[in-house]
Amino acid sequence: MPVLRLRGQLLPLVYLDEQIGQPRRALEADDERTVHIAVLQVADRRFGLVVDRVIDQQEIVVKPLARR
């Protein structure tokens, strides 16, 4: 499994195209060799999600609602 070293921690990399059953996009001659990785955290697990491009970025914090 490929990993990314980020701030001294190893993050496993997950390829979005593989997860949704899409073929990996072939690089064209004029493509940049840039890899876009979104670092995600679910509960206490962090991982890098490899995507083709990033359109916009936002930081989102999800908090549980209080019981009533």
PDB file of N, CA, C and O in Angstrom:
ATOM      1  N   MET A   1       0.850  -1.169   0.000  1.00  0.00           N
ATOM      2  CA  MET A   1       0.000   0.000   0.000  1.00  0.00           C
ATOM      3  C   MET A   1       0.901   1.240   0.000  1.00  0.00           C
ATOM      4  O   MET A   1       1.817   1.334   0.818  1.00  0.00           O
ATOM      5  N   PRO A   2       0.654   2.186  -0.903  1.00  0.00           N
ATOM      6  CA  PRO A   2       1.450   3.413  -0.909  1.00  0.00           C
ATOM      7  C   PRO A   2       1.113   4.291   0.296  1.00  0.00           C
ATOM      8  O   PRO A   2      -0.021   4.313   0.775  1.00  0.00           O
ATOM      9  N   VAL A   3       2.113   5.001   0.763  1.00  0.00           N
ATOM     10  CA  VAL A   3       1.931   5.888   1.918  1.00  0.00           C
ATOM     11  C   VAL A   3       2.566   7.243   1.621  1.00  0.00           C
ATOM     12  O   VAL A   3       3.383   7.378   0.710  1.00  0.00           O
ATOM     13  N   LEU A   4       2.179   8.230   2.401  1.00  0.00           N
ATOM     14  CA  LEU A   4       2.728   9.578   2.323  1.00  0.00           C
ATOM     15  C   LEU A   4       3.260   9.940   3.697  1.00  0.00           C
ATOM     16  O   LEU A   4       2.566   9.757   4.697  1.00  0.00           O
ATOM     17  N   ARG A   5       4.487  10.453   3.759  1.00  0.00           N
ATOM     18  CA  ARG A   5       5.020  10.927   5.039  1.00  0.00           C
ATOM     19  C   ARG A   5       4.632  12.397   5.158  1.00  0.00           C
ATOM     20  O   ARG A   5       5.050  13.223   4.347  1.00  0.00           O
ATOM     21  N   LEU A   6       3.830  12.718   6.173  1.00  0.00           N
ATOM     22  CA  LEU A   6       3.360  14.079   6.390  1.00  0.00           C
ATOM     23  C   LEU A   6       3.582  14.442   7.851  1.00  0.00           C
ATOM     24  O   LEU A   6       3.001  13.834   8.750  1.00  0.00           O
ATOM     25  N   ARG A   7       4.418  15.426   8.074  1.00  0.00           N
ATOM     26  CA  ARG A   7       4.728  15.890   9.431  1.00  0.00           C
ATOM     27  C   ARG A   7       5.142  14.742  10.356  1.00  0.00           C
ATOM     28  O   ARG A   7       4.718  14.672  11.509  1.00  0.00           O
ATOM     29  N   GLY A   8       5.966  13.859   9.835  1.00  0.00           N
ATOM     30  CA  GLY A   8       6.504  12.764  10.631  1.00  0.00           C
ATOM     31  C   GLY A   8       5.592  11.561  10.778  1.00  0.00           C
ATOM     32  O   GLY A   8       5.961  10.592  11.440  1.00  0.00           O
ATOM     33  N   GLN A   9       4.405  11.598  10.174  1.00  0.00           N
ATOM     34  CA  GLN A   9       3.480  10.462  10.247  1.00  0.00           C
ATOM     35  C   GLN A   9       3.296   9.855   8.867  1.00  0.00           C
ATOM     36  O   GLN A   9       3.313  10.569   7.864  1.00  0.00           O
ATOM     37  N   LEU A  10       3.123   8.554   8.813  1.00  0.00           N
ATOM     38  CA  LEU A  10       2.833   7.882   7.552  1.00  0.00           C
ATOM     39  C   LEU A  10       1.328   7.783   7.374  1.00  0.00           C
ATOM     40  O   LEU A  10       0.623   7.247   8.229  1.00  0.00           O
ATOM     41  N   LEU A  11       0.841   8.310   6.246  1.00  0.00           N
ATOM     42  CA  LEU A  11      -0.588   8.235   5.944  1.00  0.00           C
ATOM     43  C   LEU A  11      -0.795   7.274   4.787  1.00  0.00           C
ATOM     44  O   LEU A  11      -0.140   7.415   3.754  1.00  0.00           O
ATOM     45  N   PRO A  12      -1.683   6.306   4.929  1.00  0.00           N
ATOM     46  CA  PRO A  12      -1.989   5.446   3.783  1.00  0.00           C
ATOM     47  C   PRO A  12      -2.686   6.269   2.699  1.00  0.00           C
ATOM     48  O   PRO A  12      -3.452   7.183   3.003  1.00  0.00           O
ATOM     49  N   LEU A  13      -2.419   5.940   1.438  1.00  0.00           N
ATOM     50  CA  LEU A  13      -3.039   6.627   0.319  1.00  0.00           C
ATOM     51  C   LEU A  13      -4.132   5.763  -0.293  1.00  0.00           C
ATOM     52  O   LEU A  13      -3.948   4.566  -0.514  1.00  0.00           O
ATOM     53  N   VAL A  14      -5.267   6.388  -0.562  1.00  0.00           N
ATOM     54  CA  VAL A  14      -6.403   5.725  -1.194  1.00  0.00           C
ATOM     55  C   VAL A  14      -6.672   6.468  -2.502  1.00  0.00           C
ATOM     56  O   VAL A  14      -6.783   7.694  -2.508  1.00  0.00           O
ATOM     57  N   TYR A  15      -6.774   5.738  -3.601  1.00  0.00           N
ATOM     58  CA  TYR A  15      -7.026   6.351  -4.908  1.00  0.00           C
ATOM     59  C   TYR A  15      -8.528   6.387  -5.152  1.00  0.00           C
ATOM     60  O   TYR A  15      -9.179   5.344  -5.204  1.00  0.00           O
ATOM     61  N   LEU A  16      -9.081   7.598  -5.304  1.00  0.00           N
ATOM     62  CA  LEU A  16     -10.516   7.765  -5.484  1.00  0.00           C
ATOM     63  C   LEU A  16     -11.016   7.020  -6.707  1.00  0.00           C
ATOM     64  O   LEU A  16     -12.066   6.381  -6.642  1.00  0.00           O
ATOM     65  N   ASP A  17     -10.298   7.081  -7.819  1.00  0.00           N
ATOM     66  CA  ASP A  17     -10.768   6.415  -9.039  1.00  0.00           C
ATOM     67  C   ASP A  17     -10.934   4.914  -8.840  1.00  0.00           C
ATOM     68  O   ASP A  17     -11.881   4.327  -9.365  1.00  0.00           O
ATOM     69  N   GLU A  18     -10.041   4.287  -8.098  1.00  0.00           N
ATOM     70  CA  GLU A  18     -10.166   2.850  -7.817  1.00  0.00           C
ATOM     71  C   GLU A  18     -11.394   2.568  -6.956  1.00  0.00           C
ATOM     72  O   GLU A  18     -12.101   1.584  -7.176  1.00  0.00           O
ATOM     73  N   GLN A  19     -11.644   3.434  -5.973  1.00  0.00           N
ATOM     74  CA  GLN A  19     -12.755   3.211  -5.051  1.00  0.00           C
ATOM     75  C   GLN A  19     -14.113   3.324  -5.726  1.00  0.00           C
ATOM     76  O   GLN A  19     -15.063   2.651  -5.325  1.00  0.00           O
ATOM     77  N   ILE A  20     -14.213   4.170  -6.750  1.00  0.00           N
ATOM     78  CA  ILE A  20     -15.508   4.330  -7.428  1.00  0.00           C
ATOM     79  C   ILE A  20     -15.573   3.541  -8.735  1.00  0.00           C
ATOM     80  O   ILE A  20     -16.520   3.691  -9.507  1.00  0.00           O
ATOM     81  N   GLY A  21     -14.562   2.697  -8.984  1.00  0.00           N
ATOM     82  CA  GLY A  21     -14.600   1.813 -10.141  1.00  0.00           C
ATOM     83  C   GLY A  21     -14.312   2.489 -11.469  1.00  0.00           C
ATOM     84  O   GLY A  21     -14.764   2.013 -12.510  1.00  0.00           O
ATOM     85  N   GLN A  22     -13.575   3.581 -11.457  1.00  0.00           N
ATOM     86  CA  GLN A  22     -13.216   4.279 -12.696  1.00  0.00           C
ATOM     87  C   GLN A  22     -11.784   3.925 -13.079  1.00  0.00           C
ATOM     88  O   GLN A  22     -10.938   3.731 -12.206  1.00  0.00           O
ATOM     89  N   PRO A  23     -11.507   3.841 -14.377  1.00  0.00           N
ATOM     90  CA  PRO A  23     -10.121   3.592 -14.785  1.00  0.00           C
ATOM     91  C   PRO A  23      -9.245   4.799 -14.464  1.00  0.00           C
ATOM     92  O   PRO A  23      -9.702   5.942 -14.496  1.00  0.00           O
ATOM     93  N   ARG A  24      -8.007   4.532 -14.160  1.00  0.00           N
ATOM     94  CA  ARG A  24      -7.079   5.620 -13.858  1.00  0.00           C
ATOM     95  C   ARG A  24      -6.852   6.440 -15.122  1.00  0.00           C
ATOM     96  O   ARG A  24      -6.626   5.887 -16.199  1.00  0.00           O
ATOM     97  N   ARG A  25      -6.913   7.755 -14.984  1.00  0.00           N
ATOM     98  CA  ARG A  25      -6.763   8.662 -16.121  1.00  0.00           C
ATOM     99  C   ARG A  25      -5.321   8.625 -16.611  1.00  0.00           C
ATOM    100  O   ARG A  25      -4.387   8.763 -15.821  1.00  0.00           O
ATOM    101  N   ALA A  26      -5.142   8.442 -17.906  1.00  0.00           N
ATOM    102  CA  ALA A  26      -3.801   8.432 -18.491  1.00  0.00           C
ATOM    103  C   ALA A  26      -3.279   9.857 -18.585  1.00  0.00           C
ATOM    104  O   ALA A  26      -4.030  10.779 -18.902  1.00  0.00           O
ATOM    105  N   LEU A  27      -1.999  10.035 -18.312  1.00  0.00           N
ATOM    106  CA  LEU A  27      -1.392  11.357 -18.424  1.00  0.00           C
ATOM    107  C   LEU A  27      -1.171  11.699 -19.890  1.00  0.00           C
ATOM    108  O   LEU A  27      -0.709  10.865 -20.669  1.00  0.00           O
ATOM    109  N   GLU A  28      -1.502  12.923 -20.256  1.00  0.00           N
ATOM    110  CA  GLU A  28      -1.242  13.395 -21.611  1.00  0.00           C
ATOM    111  C   GLU A  28       0.092  14.115 -21.627  1.00  0.00           C
ATOM    112  O   GLU A  28       0.643  14.427 -20.571  1.00  0.00           O
ATOM    113  N   ALA A  29       0.619  14.384 -22.815  1.00  0.00           N
ATOM    114  CA  ALA A  29       1.949  14.975 -22.953  1.00  0.00           C
ATOM    115  C   ALA A  29       2.067  16.320 -22.236  1.00  0.00           C
ATOM    116  O   ALA A  29       3.127  16.637 -21.697  1.00  0.00           O
ATOM    117  N   ASP A  30       0.992  17.115 -22.222  1.00  0.00           N
ATOM    118  CA  ASP A  30       1.076  18.436 -21.602  1.00  0.00           C
ATOM    119  C   ASP A  30       0.601  18.457 -20.153  1.00  0.00           C
ATOM    120  O   ASP A  30       0.540  19.526 -19.547  1.00  0.00           O
ATOM    121  N   ASP A  31       0.262  17.301 -19.584  1.00  0.00           N
ATOM    122  CA  ASP A  31      -0.157  17.229 -18.176  1.00  0.00           C
ATOM    123  C   ASP A  31       1.020  17.525 -17.260  1.00  0.00           C
ATOM    124  O   ASP A  31       2.157  17.140 -17.529  1.00  0.00           O
ATOM    125  N   GLU A  32       0.718  18.214 -16.179  1.00  0.00           N
ATOM    126  CA  GLU A  32       1.723  18.389 -15.138  1.00  0.00           C
ATOM    127  C   GLU A  32       1.828  17.075 -14.376  1.00  0.00           C
ATOM    128  O   GLU A  32       0.869  16.308 -14.309  1.00  0.00           O
ATOM    129  N   ARG A  33       2.965  16.830 -13.821  1.00  0.00           N
ATOM    130  CA  ARG A  33       3.167  15.607 -13.032  1.00  0.00           C
ATOM    131  C   ARG A  33       2.875  15.884 -11.557  1.00  0.00           C
ATOM    132  O   ARG A  33       3.627  15.460 -10.679  1.00  0.00           O
ATOM    133  N   THR A  34       1.789  16.591 -11.293  1.00  0.00           N
ATOM    134  CA  THR A  34       1.404  16.956  -9.940  1.00  0.00           C
ATOM    135  C   THR A  34       0.398  15.942  -9.407  1.00  0.00           C
ATOM    136  O   THR A  34      -0.514  15.524 -10.121  1.00  0.00           O
ATOM    137  N   VAL A  35       0.568  15.557  -8.162  1.00  0.00           N
ATOM    138  CA  VAL A  35      -0.369  14.649  -7.508  1.00  0.00           C
ATOM    139  C   VAL A  35      -1.146  15.473  -6.489  1.00  0.00           C
ATOM    140  O   VAL A  35      -0.552  16.195  -5.688  1.00  0.00           O
ATOM    141  N   HIS A  36      -2.465  15.366  -6.516  1.00  0.00           N
ATOM    142  CA  HIS A  36      -3.314  16.077  -5.567  1.00  0.00           C
ATOM    143  C   HIS A  36      -3.789  15.080  -4.513  1.00  0.00           C
ATOM    144  O   HIS A  36      -4.387  14.052  -4.831  1.00  0.00           O
ATOM    145  N   ILE A  37      -3.511  15.406  -3.263  1.00  0.00           N
ATOM    146  CA  ILE A  37      -3.888  14.525  -2.158  1.00  0.00           C
ATOM    147  C   ILE A  37      -4.674  15.340  -1.142  1.00  0.00           C
ATOM    148  O   ILE A  37      -4.181  16.338  -0.617  1.00  0.00           O
ATOM    149  N   ALA A  38      -5.898  14.906  -0.870  1.00  0.00           N
ATOM    150  CA  ALA A  38      -6.714  15.513   0.173  1.00  0.00           C
ATOM    151  C   ALA A  38      -6.513  14.682   1.437  1.00  0.00           C
ATOM    152  O   ALA A  38      -6.743  13.473   1.434  1.00  0.00           O
ATOM    153  N   VAL A  39      -6.085  15.334   2.514  1.00  0.00           N
ATOM    154  CA  VAL A  39      -5.873  14.618   3.774  1.00  0.00           C
ATOM    155  C   VAL A  39      -7.183  14.642   4.541  1.00  0.00           C
ATOM    156  O   VAL A  39      -7.708  15.708   4.863  1.00  0.00           O
ATOM    157  N   LEU A  40      -7.710  13.454   4.833  1.00  0.00           N
ATOM    158  CA  LEU A  40      -9.001  13.305   5.494  1.00  0.00           C
ATOM    159  C   LEU A  40      -8.821  12.597   6.825  1.00  0.00           C
ATOM    160  O   LEU A  40      -7.879  11.828   7.016  1.00  0.00           O
ATOM    161  N   GLN A  41      -9.739  12.869   7.738  1.00  0.00           N
ATOM    162  CA  GLN A  41      -9.734  12.177   9.022  1.00  0.00           C
ATOM    163  C   GLN A  41     -11.145  11.709   9.307  1.00  0.00           C
ATOM    164  O   GLN A  41     -12.097  12.486   9.245  1.00  0.00           O
ATOM    165  N   VAL A  42     -11.270  10.426   9.621  1.00  0.00           N
ATOM    166  CA  VAL A  42     -12.542   9.835  10.018  1.00  0.00           C
ATOM    167  C   VAL A  42     -12.308   9.201  11.380  1.00  0.00           C
ATOM    168  O   VAL A  42     -11.510   8.275  11.520  1.00  0.00           O
ATOM    169  N   ALA A  43     -13.016   9.715  12.381  1.00  0.00           N
ATOM    170  CA  ALA A  43     -12.786   9.308  13.782  1.00  0.00           C
ATOM    171  C   ALA A  43     -11.315   9.569  14.097  1.00  0.00           C
ATOM    172  O   ALA A  43     -10.862  10.710  14.012  1.00  0.00           O
ATOM    173  N   ASP A  44     -10.568   8.536  14.458  1.00  0.00           N
ATOM    174  CA  ASP A  44      -9.153   8.735  14.800  1.00  0.00           C
ATOM    175  C   ASP A  44      -8.217   8.296  13.679  1.00  0.00           C
ATOM    176  O   ASP A  44      -7.007   8.214  13.892  1.00  0.00           O
ATOM    177  N   ARG A  45      -8.746   8.012  12.492  1.00  0.00           N
ATOM    178  CA  ARG A  45      -7.927   7.540  11.374  1.00  0.00           C
ATOM    179  C   ARG A  45      -7.755   8.628  10.323  1.00  0.00           C
ATOM    180  O   ARG A  45      -8.735   9.232   9.886  1.00  0.00           O
ATOM    181  N   ARG A  46      -6.511   8.881   9.914  1.00  0.00           N
ATOM    182  CA  ARG A  46      -6.203   9.849   8.861  1.00  0.00           C
ATOM    183  C   ARG A  46      -5.680   9.100   7.646  1.00  0.00           C
ATOM    184  O   ARG A  46      -5.005   8.079   7.780  1.00  0.00           O
ATOM    185  N   PHE A  47      -5.992   9.608   6.461  1.00  0.00           N
ATOM    186  CA  PHE A  47      -5.488   9.009   5.231  1.00  0.00           C
ATOM    187  C   PHE A  47      -5.464  10.075   4.147  1.00  0.00           C
ATOM    188  O   PHE A  47      -6.097  11.123   4.274  1.00  0.00           O
ATOM    189  N   GLY A  48      -4.732   9.796   3.089  1.00  0.00           N
ATOM    190  CA  GLY A  48      -4.668  10.699   1.955  1.00  0.00           C
ATOM    191  C   GLY A  48      -5.514  10.153   0.820  1.00  0.00           C
ATOM    192  O   GLY A  48      -5.384   8.987   0.446  1.00  0.00           O
ATOM    193  N   LEU A  49      -6.376  10.989   0.277  1.00  0.00           N
ATOM    194  CA  LEU A  49      -7.231  10.605  -0.847  1.00  0.00           C
ATOM    195  C   LEU A  49      -6.633  11.225  -2.105  1.00  0.00           C
ATOM    196  O   LEU A  49      -6.605  12.448  -2.238  1.00  0.00           O
ATOM    197  N   VAL A  50      -6.152  10.388  -3.033  1.00  0.00           N
ATOM    198  CA  VAL A  50      -5.528  10.856  -4.262  1.00  0.00           C
ATOM    199  C   VAL A  50      -6.622  11.130  -5.284  1.00  0.00           C
ATOM    200  O   VAL A  50      -7.409  10.244  -5.618  1.00  0.00           O
ATOM    201  N   VAL A  51      -6.665  12.377  -5.781  1.00  0.00           N
ATOM    202  CA  VAL A  51      -7.697  12.806  -6.725  1.00  0.00           C
ATOM    203  C   VAL A  51      -7.031  13.399  -7.967  1.00  0.00           C
ATOM    204  O   VAL A  51      -5.852  13.749  -7.932  1.00  0.00           O
ATOM    205  N   ASP A  52      -7.787  13.514  -9.068  1.00  0.00           N
ATOM    206  CA  ASP A  52      -7.256  14.088 -10.307  1.00  0.00           C
ATOM    207  C   ASP A  52      -7.016  15.584 -10.189  1.00  0.00           C
ATOM    208  O   ASP A  52      -6.014  16.100 -10.684  1.00  0.00           O
ATOM    209  N   ARG A  53      -7.941  16.280  -9.530  1.00  0.00           N
ATOM    210  CA  ARG A  53      -7.791  17.722  -9.383  1.00  0.00           C
ATOM    211  C   ARG A  53      -8.598  18.196  -8.177  1.00  0.00           C
ATOM    212  O   ARG A  53      -9.468  17.489  -7.670  1.00  0.00           O
ATOM    213  N   VAL A  54      -8.285  19.408  -7.736  1.00  0.00           N
ATOM    214  CA  VAL A  54      -9.000  20.033  -6.632  1.00  0.00           C
ATOM    215  C   VAL A  54      -9.669  21.276  -7.192  1.00  0.00           C
ATOM    216  O   VAL A  54      -8.993  22.144  -7.742  1.00  0.00           O
ATOM    217  N   ILE A  55     -10.983  21.375  -7.061  1.00  0.00           N
ATOM    218  CA  ILE A  55     -11.721  22.516  -7.577  1.00  0.00           C
ATOM    219  C   ILE A  55     -11.768  23.641  -6.555  1.00  0.00           C
ATOM    220  O   ILE A  55     -11.585  24.805  -6.910  1.00  0.00           O
ATOM    221  N   ASP A  56     -12.009  23.312  -5.299  1.00  0.00           N
ATOM    222  CA  ASP A  56     -12.083  24.297  -4.230  1.00  0.00           C
ATOM    223  C   ASP A  56     -11.717  23.584  -2.936  1.00  0.00           C
ATOM    224  O   ASP A  56     -11.728  22.354  -2.884  1.00  0.00           O
ATOM    225  N   GLN A  57     -11.403  24.317  -1.923  1.00  0.00           N
ATOM    226  CA  GLN A  57     -11.093  23.677  -0.648  1.00  0.00           C
ATOM    227  C   GLN A  57     -11.858  24.346   0.482  1.00  0.00           C
ATOM    228  O   GLN A  57     -12.106  25.552   0.471  1.00  0.00           O
ATOM    229  N   GLN A  58     -12.225  23.519   1.460  1.00  0.00           N
ATOM    230  CA  GLN A  58     -12.953  23.967   2.636  1.00  0.00           C
ATOM    231  C   GLN A  58     -12.576  23.077   3.791  1.00  0.00           C
ATOM    232  O   GLN A  58     -12.360  21.877   3.620  1.00  0.00           O
ATOM    233  N   GLU A  59     -12.496  23.667   4.971  1.00  0.00           N
ATOM    234  CA  GLU A  59     -12.257  22.875   6.168  1.00  0.00           C
ATOM    235  C   GLU A  59     -13.577  22.735   6.888  1.00  0.00           C
ATOM    236  O   GLU A  59     -14.254  23.726   7.161  1.00  0.00           O
ATOM    237  N   ILE A  60     -13.943  21.508   7.193  1.00  0.00           N
ATOM    238  CA  ILE A  60     -15.242  21.233   7.798  1.00  0.00           C
ATOM    239  C   ILE A  60     -15.023  20.483   9.107  1.00  0.00           C
ATOM    240  O   ILE A  60     -14.251  19.526   9.165  1.00  0.00           O
ATOM    241  N   VAL A  61     -15.702  20.925  10.146  1.00  0.00           N
ATOM    242  CA  VAL A  61     -15.670  20.240  11.437  1.00  0.00           C
ATOM    243  C   VAL A  61     -17.084  19.759  11.729  1.00  0.00           C
ATOM    244  O   VAL A  61     -18.031  20.546  11.710  1.00  0.00           O
ATOM    245  N   VAL A  62     -17.223  18.482  11.994  1.00  0.00           N
ATOM    246  CA  VAL A  62     -18.534  17.900  12.284  1.00  0.00           C
ATOM    247  C   VAL A  62     -18.587  17.597  13.773  1.00  0.00           C
ATOM    248  O   VAL A  62     -17.717  16.907  14.305  1.00  0.00           O
ATOM    249  N   LYS A  63     -19.608  18.113  14.440  1.00  0.00           N
ATOM    250  CA  LYS A  63     -19.778  17.891  15.883  1.00  0.00           C
ATOM    251  C   LYS A  63     -21.122  17.238  16.124  1.00  0.00           C
ATOM    252  O   LYS A  63     -22.097  17.553  15.443  1.00  0.00           O
ATOM    253  N   PRO A  64     -21.186  16.332  17.084  1.00  0.00           N
ATOM    254  CA  PRO A  64     -22.472  15.698  17.393  1.00  0.00           C
ATOM    255  C   PRO A  64     -23.433  16.694  18.042  1.00  0.00           C
ATOM    256  O   PRO A  64     -23.003  17.606  18.749  1.00  0.00           O
ATOM    257  N   LEU A  65     -24.728  16.521  17.803  1.00  0.00           N
ATOM    258  CA  LEU A  65     -25.747  17.364  18.429  1.00  0.00           C
ATOM    259  C   LEU A  65     -25.975  16.908  19.871  1.00  0.00           C
ATOM    260  O   LEU A  65     -25.835  15.726  20.185  1.00  0.00           O
ATOM    261  N   ALA A  66     -26.322  17.842  20.732  1.00  0.00           N
ATOM    262  CA  ALA A  66     -26.629  17.500  22.111  1.00  0.00           C
ATOM    263  C   ALA A  66     -27.985  16.769  22.165  1.00  0.00           C
ATOM    264  O   ALA A  66     -28.888  17.059  21.380  1.00  0.00           O
ATOM    265  N   ARG A  67     -28.106  15.836  23.087  1.00  0.00           N
ATOM    266  CA  ARG A  67     -29.373  15.100  23.223  1.00  0.00           C
ATOM    267  C   ARG A  67     -30.400  15.962  23.908  1.00  0.00           C
ATOM    268  O   ARG A  67     -30.082  16.658  24.872  1.00  0.00           O
ATOM    269  N   ARG A  68     -31.630  15.929  23.427  1.00  0.00           N
ATOM    270  CA  ARG A  68     -32.712  16.696  24.044  1.00  0.00           C
ATOM    271  C   ARG A  68     -33.867  15.809  24.326  1.00  0.00           C
ATOM    272  O   ARG A  68     -34.883  16.266  24.848  1.00  0.00           O
TER     273      ARG A  68
END
